[in-house]
Amino acid sequence: MACDLWLVPLVDVLCHSPDNPFAEELAAYDKALGEAGLPPIPVYNYMPGLSGDVAPVAGFDYDALHFLRRAYLLHICGLAVTPVDELGGDYEQLLEMFETTAQQSHLVWHYDHAGAYVPVDFPHPLANDELLEGGGPLGSAYGLLRELEAVAPVLGIDHANPPAPPAPPARPTGLEEPAAPGPYEDNPFARERHVWLGLHAAVTRSLGQGSMIVFS
């Protein structure tokens, strides 16, 4: 199944509009942030030429996303990170054995088909009944960036000077569609690297432009 990442600029002309399609989600996120003693989602002044549009920034296959999550969990738990051809029972076992660690990870504990990362810094994903019944735990773009940087060396990526990210999807990809193939790379962690580069492109733009990252 395909996964698209979208950037939603957190600008006043969108967030304060009565027609804002993300109004309910933003209200739920602000509630979760407030309950955690954190500031609300920042809203910026719209600046033509600087504030972007709501648009896809990256796309990949959901299985490949789980490959990257597996690599991060193995690494953060001090275990050897070895490449695999497919996800097996060892990944489910890993999630069960290190459940607390998984639920403290912005990369790992996130619904596959919904949810968001916001440019607010907090240590662990936020969750309440409303979020878990809807889009899932709320992630921090800052937290996601830290975790991507932590796993980068395992994948042979210099996070301070990463390869160019893959091009975003040319059009929105349906959930049941196959994801567009990533560029060929003769590397045992090619699928993990493809997802890493897409997530890294999304999170750096999220923090640089003041945007929310949305899964679809």
C-alpha positions as CSV (number, residue, x, y, z in Angstrom):
1,M,0.0,0.0,0.0
2,A,1.1,3.5,-0.8
3,C,1.7,6.3,1.7
4,D,1.9,9.9,0.9
5,L,3.3,12.6,3.2
6,W,1.7,16.1,2.8
7,L,2.8,19.4,4.2
8,V,0.1,21.7,5.5
9,P,1.3,25.3,6.0
10,L,0.3,26.5,9.5
11,V,-0.6,30.0,8.2
12,D,-3.4,32.3,9.3
13,V,-5.2,32.3,5.9
14,L,-5.7,28.5,6.3
15,C,-5.9,28.0,10.0
16,H,-8.3,30.9,10.7
17,S,-10.5,30.3,7.7
18,P,-14.0,29.0,8.5
19,D,-13.5,26.6,5.6
20,N,-10.3,25.1,7.0
21,P,-10.5,21.4,6.3
22,F,-8.2,20.6,9.1
23,A,-10.1,22.6,11.8
24,E,-11.2,19.5,13.8
25,E,-7.8,17.9,13.7
26,L,-6.0,21.1,14.8
27,A,-8.5,21.5,17.7
28,A,-7.8,18.0,18.8
29,Y,-4.1,18.5,18.6
30,D,-4.2,21.8,20.5
31,K,-6.3,20.0,23.2
32,A,-3.7,17.2,23.5
33,L,-0.9,19.8,23.7
34,G,-2.7,21.8,26.3
35,E,-3.3,18.7,28.5
36,A,0.5,18.0,28.3
37,G,1.3,21.6,29.4
38,L,2.6,22.5,26.0
39,P,1.9,25.6,23.8
40,P,-0.7,25.3,21.0
41,I,0.3,24.7,17.4
42,P,1.9,27.9,16.1
43,V,0.1,29.8,13.4
44,Y,2.2,32.1,11.2
45,N,1.4,35.1,9.0
46,Y,1.0,34.1,5.4
47,M,3.9,35.2,3.2
48,P,3.5,34.8,-0.6
49,G,6.5,33.1,-2.0
50,L,7.5,31.7,1.4
51,S,4.4,30.0,2.7
52,G,3.8,26.9,0.6
53,D,0.6,25.2,-0.5
54,V,-0.9,22.0,0.9
55,A,1.0,19.5,-1.2
56,P,2.6,16.1,-1.1
57,V,6.3,16.1,-0.2
58,A,7.2,12.4,-0.2
59,G,5.7,9.0,-1.0
60,F,6.7,5.4,-0.2
61,D,5.4,2.0,0.5
62,Y,3.9,1.2,4.0
63,D,6.0,-1.9,4.3
64,A,9.2,0.1,3.7
65,L,8.1,2.5,6.5
66,H,7.9,-0.5,8.8
67,F,11.4,-1.6,7.6
68,L,12.7,1.8,8.8
69,R,10.8,1.5,12.1
70,R,12.3,-1.9,12.6
71,A,15.8,-0.6,12.0
72,Y,15.3,2.2,14.5
73,L,13.9,-0.1,17.2
74,L,16.8,-2.5,16.8
75,H,19.3,0.3,16.9
76,I,17.8,2.1,19.9
77,C,17.6,-1.1,21.9
78,G,21.2,-1.9,21.3
79,L,20.6,-4.8,18.9
80,A,22.3,-5.5,15.6
81,V,20.5,-4.0,12.6
82,T,20.5,-6.5,9.8
83,P,18.7,-6.1,6.4
84,V,15.7,-8.3,5.7
85,D,13.8,-9.0,2.5
86,E,10.3,-9.0,4.1
87,L,8.7,-8.3,7.5
88,G,8.2,-11.4,9.5
89,G,7.2,-12.4,13.0
90,D,10.5,-11.0,14.4
91,Y,9.2,-7.4,13.9
92,E,6.0,-8.1,15.8
93,Q,8.0,-9.8,18.5
94,L,10.3,-6.7,18.6
95,L,7.3,-4.4,19.1
96,E,6.0,-6.6,21.9
97,M,9.3,-7.0,23.7
98,F,10.1,-3.3,23.5
99,E,6.5,-1.9,23.7
100,T,7.4,1.0,26.0
101,T,10.3,2.1,23.8
102,A,8.1,1.8,20.7
103,Q,5.4,4.0,22.3
104,Q,7.9,6.6,23.2
105,S,9.1,6.9,19.6
106,H,7.7,9.5,17.2
107,L,8.9,7.4,14.3
108,V,7.5,4.1,15.5
109,W,4.3,4.9,17.3
110,H,2.2,6.6,14.6
111,Y,-0.8,5.4,12.7
112,D,0.1,4.3,9.1
113,H,-2.8,6.0,7.3
114,A,-3.5,9.1,9.3
115,G,-2.2,11.4,12.1
116,A,0.3,14.2,12.0
117,Y,3.6,15.7,13.1
118,V,3.5,19.3,14.3
119,P,6.4,21.7,14.7
120,V,6.2,21.7,18.5
121,D,9.0,20.1,20.6
122,F,8.0,17.4,23.1
123,P,9.8,14.2,24.1
124,H,7.3,11.5,23.4
125,P,4.2,11.2,21.2
126,L,1.0,12.5,22.7
127,A,-2.1,10.4,23.0
128,N,-5.6,10.6,24.5
129,D,-8.9,8.8,23.7
130,E,-9.9,11.3,21.0
131,L,-6.6,11.0,19.2
132,L,-6.5,7.2,19.4
133,E,-10.0,7.0,18.0
134,G,-9.1,9.2,15.1
135,G,-5.7,9.9,13.6
136,G,-3.6,8.3,16.3
137,P,-0.8,9.6,18.5
138,L,0.4,13.1,17.7
139,G,4.1,13.3,16.8
140,S,6.6,16.1,17.1
141,A,8.6,17.1,14.0
142,Y,11.5,17.9,16.3
143,G,11.3,14.5,17.9
144,L,11.0,12.8,14.5
145,L,14.1,14.6,13.3
146,R,16.1,13.5,16.3
147,E,15.2,9.9,15.7
148,L,16.0,10.0,12.0
149,E,19.4,11.4,12.9
150,A,19.9,8.6,15.4
151,V,19.3,5.8,12.9
152,A,21.0,7.5,9.9
153,P,24.5,6.0,10.5
154,V,23.1,2.5,10.6
155,L,21.7,3.1,7.1
156,G,25.0,4.6,5.8
157,I,23.5,8.1,5.7
158,D,25.3,11.3,6.9
159,H,22.4,13.2,8.4
160,A,24.4,16.4,8.1
161,N,24.8,16.0,4.4
162,P,22.2,13.4,3.2
163,P,21.6,12.4,-0.4
164,A,19.0,14.4,-2.4
165,P,15.5,13.3,-1.5
166,P,13.3,11.5,-4.0
167,A,10.8,13.6,-5.9
168,P,7.4,13.9,-4.3
169,P,4.4,12.0,-5.9
170,A,3.2,13.6,-9.1
171,R,-0.3,13.1,-7.9
172,P,-2.1,11.9,-4.8
173,T,-1.7,8.2,-4.4
174,G,-4.6,6.0,-3.4
175,L,-4.2,3.8,-0.3
176,E,-4.7,0.6,-2.3
177,E,-2.4,1.6,-5.1
178,P,1.2,0.3,-5.2
179,A,3.7,3.0,-4.2
180,A,5.8,4.5,-6.9
181,P,9.1,2.6,-6.9
182,G,12.1,4.4,-5.4
183,P,15.3,5.0,-7.3
184,Y,17.4,1.9,-7.7
185,E,20.1,1.8,-5.1
186,D,22.5,-1.1,-4.7
187,N,22.3,-1.1,-0.9
188,P,20.9,-3.7,1.5
189,F,19.0,-0.9,3.3
190,A,17.7,0.7,0.1
191,R,14.1,0.6,1.2
192,E,14.8,2.1,4.6
193,R,17.0,4.8,3.0
194,H,14.2,5.7,0.6
195,V,11.7,6.3,3.4
196,W,14.4,8.0,5.6
197,L,15.0,10.5,2.8
198,G,11.3,11.2,2.3
199,L,10.7,11.7,6.0
200,H,13.8,13.8,6.4
201,A,12.7,16.1,3.5
202,A,9.3,16.5,5.1
203,V,10.5,17.2,8.6
204,T,13.2,19.7,7.6
205,R,10.6,21.6,5.5
206,S,8.1,21.3,8.3
207,L,10.5,23.0,10.8
208,G,11.8,25.5,8.2
209,Q,8.4,26.6,6.9
210,G,6.2,26.1,9.9
211,S,4.1,23.3,8.4
212,M,2.3,20.2,9.7
213,I,3.2,16.8,8.2
214,V,0.1,14.8,7.5
215,F,0.0,11.1,6.5
216,S,-2.5,10.0,3.9
